Amino acid sequence: MATKKFKCKVCGYVHEGDKAPEKCPMCQAPQSEFEEIVEEGAAPAKKGLNTNSNVYTIVYAAVMVVIVAFLLVFVSQTLKDRQTANVINDTKQQILSALNLRDQADVAATYDKVITADALMQPNGKLAEYEGEFNTSYKSEFDNGNFHVFVADIDGERKFVIPMNGLGLWGTIWGYIALNEDRNTVYGVYFSHSSETPGLGGEIAGTKFQDRFPGKLVVNGDEVGLKVVKYGKADKGSQFEVDGVTGATITSTGVNTMINKVLSAYIPFLTKQCCKEGGCEEGADECCDENSND
């Protein structure tokens, strides 16, 4: 194997070997004063990658960030359809829960069997078929004046489900209220939340609280009469008052405000306004009983 040649820059001494000597034997110059002699036509010695340099660290980190970001996007796109399907399925289960159909083994099949229409309330209280895609959040729909009503058939009896949204103590709360065919008697409810305190405000998502609603009335005259009051303060003989959650006054108040705000917008439907204003003409039976748009 050919040895390398190193020349002392001080005295010109030439040393042959794998590396320069610690000191020049002629002038005692240190190793740093030697330089390798590269013969003409020979390839220069390759320098190794300095993994301790700042440049290497920055480049390495940048490459890793790009790779991880690419993988996250790939995984997200791959699972997007499945995630969307799961969210839709969960929303349908919440609607079914308001109809007292909880923990269904096949949510999609039960929903398709029970829910006969996803409709929008018109200004006069009539229902018109909703032609858009299935929604998984109804806050923006409500804010935009799209008041959804799900029509259901439970054992041959018609029910109506209205989506609701509001604010609790720490974040958003939402739910669904199912009404009997008279549009006034509560058949069932479902509530959930994003960040209420477990054991306190979080109890609105439990059946202990939700089971207090069936049988209560929604409308008192032409106004929303259903209300959630502080725990223990509900009049036992009242058709409208429901006890709130123990120790969660603010969350209970949030549920009450949500119910009043949302259902107030549905008064034309709840009071069958289309039957009262101008009398019932040919389409009155459909308006009052069949809820079609014909």
Buried (B, 14 or more C-beta within 10 A) or exposed (E): EEEBBBBBEBEEBEBEEEEBBEBBEEEEBEBEBBEEEEEEEEEEEEEEEEEEEEEEEEEEEEEEEEEEEEEEEEEEEEEEEEEEEEEBBEBBBBBBBBBBBBEBEEBEEBBEEBBEBBBBBBEBBBBBEBEEEEBBEBBEBBEEEBBBBBBBBBEEEBBBBBBBBBBBBBEBBBBBBBBBEEBBBBBBBBBBBEEBBEEBBBBBBEEEBBEBBBEBBBBEEEEBBBBBBBBEEBEEEEBBBBBBBBEBBBBBBBBBBBBBBBBEBBBBBBBBBBBBEEEBEEBBEBBBEEBBEE
